[in-house]
Amino acid sequence: MQYDAIAVQAFDAGNPANAAQVVRKTVKEPGQGEVLVQMKYAGVNPSDVFSLMGVYPGFTQLPGVPGFDGMGVVAKVGAGVTAFSEGQRVTSLGWLTTSQGSGSWQQYITLPQEKLVALPDGVSDEAGAQFYINPVTVVGLLEVAAVQPGQHLLITAAGSTLGRMLIKAARAEGIKTIGVVRRPEAVQELKDSTGCDEVVCSSTEPLAERVKAITGGAGAGSVLDCVGGDMAEQLAAAVRSGGTVWLYGLMEGLSFKGHGAECLFRDVGYRGFWFFPWLESKPHQEQQAV
């Protein structure tokens, strides 16, 4: 049986959308312990854009189908499969076949049964399609940020899906949150929808000064940033002495502007966070727990 897939034949760093082409593929029948899934939803994350550009280490094989998030329905099971049945809604513990050129941006995909997770009835298809990348990243970022209850965590692009998840998860752990947005009208909406303690509009307010005022001069306990660019310089001035600006995305481009004086005189550091090696470094039981 033939089906449609979105594949990359050649990377395009200048215009990533041009790298995505619809192609026809042949269904791979499930073998021993494998499950054929008919995809219903597949997410689009910054990692997917990086994949199209050719800069993402998790997607290097060409031609290949990108996509790290999604959900579908079991279409067929192979011999020895006992955990799943036809018609069951599933997502994946990471579409790890993406690194082999077979991600979630296709109508059908065949996976080992141990890589699948059944979706509970109370979880919608749309929510199930966002099960992996963002939630696991939230768990990892809060772990590495190591902000204690009562301290402040500074979160950029706070109005994004991941930013909102971070705010709610941090608050559930007793951490005070400071969100950064660019549009003035987003300030009150973010407070109302997430409970974010404070929201700073970076286009109208001096970011570092506002954060210092909110924290009594101490600075945020840590910074979680997916923007990079020029903002990274301001973030170094907004974090505590000895604190870290954690870069987990680069929305402003592949380079960013750091603040040398803050690094030199206040021991502020910049570090990157990529959740794949973070998760894979953990024993299997801890991965399952995450």
N, C-alpha and C positions, 0 to 999 in steps of 0.2 A: 504494500500500500504506500502511495506517495502522500506527502504532506508538505506544508509550507514552513520555512524557517527563516529567521533573519540572521544572515551570516556576514562575516567580515572576510573579504578576499585580500584586501590591502589596507593597512592603517592610514589614517588621515588626521594628523595632529592639528592642522589648521582648521578643518571643518569636519568634526567627528561624524556628523550625520551622514556625510557622503560615504563613509566606510560601511554603512549598514545597507545590505542588499537582500531582497527576498529571493530565496532559492527553493528548489524542490529537493526533498530528501526522501529516502526510503526507510520505512519503519524497521527498527531492529527488534526482532522477536525476542522476548525474554527467555534467557537461559536458566540454568540451575540457580535458584535463589534470587532471581531477578524479577522486577516488576515493570510493566509497561504503563506509563502514566500519560493520560491525555491532559495537556496543560490547559488551564482555564484563565489564569492570570499570571503575568510575569512583571515584576517591578522594574523600574528604571532608577538606578542609584548612581551617585558620582563615580563609583568604581566601574560601572558599565561605560560611562563616558570616557574614563581613562582607558578602558579596554579598546574602544573604537580608535582612540588616539595612538595606541601602541606604547603607552608608558606604564601600564599596569602589570606588575610581575605575575599576577594570577591569571593572566590571559595572554599567551604568547604564541600559541599554535595556530597557524593559518594554512588553509581556510578554516574558520571555526565559528561556532555559534556562541555569542556572549550570553550573559544573564546569570545573576547570582541569587535571585529571589523569585519565588513563584509558588503556585499551588495548582493542583489538578485532581483528576479522578482516576482511580485504577481502571485501566482498560483491559488488562490481561495479566495473569501471574504465571511465572515459570514453575517448573518442578521444584518441590521442596519448600515453596513459600507457604508459611502457615500464619503469618501475622497480618496478612492483608487479603482482601477479597475484591472482586470486580464491583465497581460502583462506589467504592469507599473514597472519601475525600482525604487527600494527603498533601503534606509539604515535605521539605527535605531538611536534614541536618546539614545543610550546605550543599549546594549543587556542585559538589567537588569535581564532577566531570567537566566543569567549565574550563578548568586548566588544561583539559585534554581536547578542548575544542567542541564540547557538547554541553552548552548551558541551557538556561530555562527559556530562551527566546525562540521556542519552536513549539509546534503543535503536539508533538509526541516526544517522550524521552524514556529511555530504559535505564533503570538504576538498581543497584543491589538493595535488597529489602532492608538491610540494617541502616541504610542512609535515609529511610523514609520515616515520617512521623504522622500518625493519624490525627486529623483535626477533630477536636470535640464539637459536638452539635452546637454549642453556644458560641463558637468562633465563626465569623462570617468568612466567605471566600476572600473578600478584599483584605481582611485582617490576616488571614492565613497566608496570603501572598507576601506579607511583610514580616513573616515570622523570624527570619534569620538575620539578615544583615544589620538592620537598625537595632533590634533588641539585644543581640549579642554584643554589638559595639557599645551599647549603653552599659552593660555589665562590665565589660573590659575597661572602659574609660573611667568609671567610678572606682574600679579597683586600683588603677595606676595613679589616679589623681590623689587618692588617699586623704581626702578632706574629711575631717572629723565632724561629728554632729555639733552644731552651733557655729561652725566656721562658714565662710562664704565661698561659693564656687561660681566662677565667672564663665558664662556660656555664650559664645557668639552664634550668629544665625539662629537665635533662640526661637524664632517663629517657624522654623522648619519642622518636618515630622520628627526627625531625630532630636532636634533641640527641645521640642515639647516633651518627648519621652525622657530626656535627661533631667529636665526640670522636675517632672513628677516623681521619677525614681529617686533623685537626690533628696527631695522634700520628704519622701517616705522614710528616708534614713536619718532625718533630722538635720539635714544640711541646708543652710540658707543659700538661696539662689539669686544671682544677678544675671539677667538676660540682656543681650545686646541685639537691638534691631536697627534698621536703617530708616524706616518710615515712622513719623510721629504718630500716625493713626494706629500703629500696631502696638503701641505701649500699653494702653489700657486693655485692649483686647487680649493681649498675652497674660496680663495679670488676672483678668476675669476667667480665662479659659484654663489656665494651668496653676494658678495660685503662686506664680513667681513672686518672690519677695520684693524685688526691685527690678525695674527695666530701664535701661539707658538707651537713648536714641543717638547713635554714633554720628548721624548727619547733622544734628543740631546741638549736641552737648559735648564738652571735653571729656572723653572717655575715662582717662586715668584719674582726672580730678574728681569726677563723680564717684568712681569706685573707691577712691581714698576717703571721700566724705562719708560714704555709706558704711565703710568698714572702720571708721574712727582712725584713719591714717595708716592702718596696718597693711591694707591691700588684700586682695582675694587670696584664699588659701591655695588655689590652683586655677588654671585657665584651660578650658577645652575649646579649641578653635578649629573651625573647618574653612576659614576664609583665607588666611595667609595675607599676601600682598602687603600694602602699607600698614594695615591695621595691626600686624604683628609687632610693630615697633611700639605702638601705644599699649598693647597688652602687657609687654614686659614691664612697663612703668606702673601697671595696675595690679600686678601680683606682689605678694609678700616677698621680703628678702629671703633668698634661698629657694624661692618658689619656681615652678615650672609652667611654661606655656606648652601644652600638649597639642601638637598639630595632627589632626586626623582627617583633614581634607585641604584642598587647595582651590577654592572657588575663584580666587582672583588670579589664578595662573600658577605655573610650575615653580616660580621663585617667590620669595617673600623678603621683606625688609626687617632685619633684626635691629635691636638696640644694644650697641656695643658697651655703652657706659653702664647700663643696667646689669649686663652680664659680668662686667669687670668689677664694679664696685658694690653690687648687691647680690652677687652670686645667683642671678636669675638665669635659668636655662631654657633652651628650646629642645623639645624632643618630639619624635614622631611616634604615632601609634597606628599600627596596622593589625587588625584583629585576627587575621588568618594565623600568623605565627604565634600570636598571644594565645589563641585557643589551642592550636596544635601542640604547644609546649606543655599542656596539661595532660595528666593521665586520663585514660578513656572515661573512667567514672566521673571525673571532674568535668569533662566535656559534656557528658550526659546531664550532669547537674546544672550546668550553665544553660 
